[in-house]
Amino acid sequence: MAAFHKARPRDISLEIPVMEHEGVLTYYQFNEPALNGFSKSLSDSRDGKGGYHITSATEIRGLPLHDILNRYLPENMEIDFLSVDVEGLDLEVLRSNDWSRYRPKVVMAELLESSLSNMSENPVYDLMEKNGYQLFAKSMNTAFFLSDEFLALRSIQAA
């Protein structure tokens, strides 16, 4: 985090797990940091495979996204881009937002094992659609959703 603060001193940087309800999560750390995460089932499935293994597990207090934004987002600041990539817990993070109050223009979420043909069956897709977001683009494991308001603004600007 020290290096991050040095490179981006104006950013608000927090080390707080995001979860649906306030509580404690276990953070699983691997010998390959790209595999670190909070999902016990995903961590267990990766442990001991391909030379990777869990090196430690630490309990950390987490908060819902709407609580974090209530506390740390400066007043009158809009969120342009929200990126969620939390190794299998994306739905929980997205559920923890107050979509009536915090409406990022673009939301990027990791959707493991999904394809365009089965997106309508994905709970993240369903949640985003119910909260006024449309699927805009999809890559291998990532989906990009645009808010209805941002789509409308883009349509006006294009006209």
Stockholm file with secondary structure:
# STOCKHOLM 1.0

chainA/1-159         MAAFHKARPRDISLEIPVMEHEGVLTYYQFNEPALNGFSKSLSDSRDGKGGYHITSATEIRGLPLHDILNRYLPENMEIDFLSVDVEGLDLEVLRSNDWSRYRPKVVMAELLESSLSNMSENPVYDLMEKNGYQLFAKSMNTAFFLSDEFLALRSIQAA
#=GR chainA/1-159 SS CHHHHHHCTTSCCCCCCBCSSSEEEEEEEESSGGGCBSCHHHHHHHTTSTTCCEEEEEEEEEBCHHHHHHHHSCTTCCCCEEEECCTTCHHHHHHTSCTTTCCCSEEEEECTTCCGGGGGGCHHHHHHHHTTEEEEEECSSEEEEEEHHHHHHHHHHHC
#=GC SS_cons         CHHHHHHCTTSCCCCCCBCSSSEEEEEEEESSGGGCBSCHHHHHHHTTSTTCCEEEEEEEEEBCHHHHHHHHSCTTCCCCEEEECCTTCHHHHHHTSCTTTCCCSEEEEECTTCCGGGGGGCHHHHHHHHTTEEEEEECSSEEEEEEHHHHHHHHHHHC
//
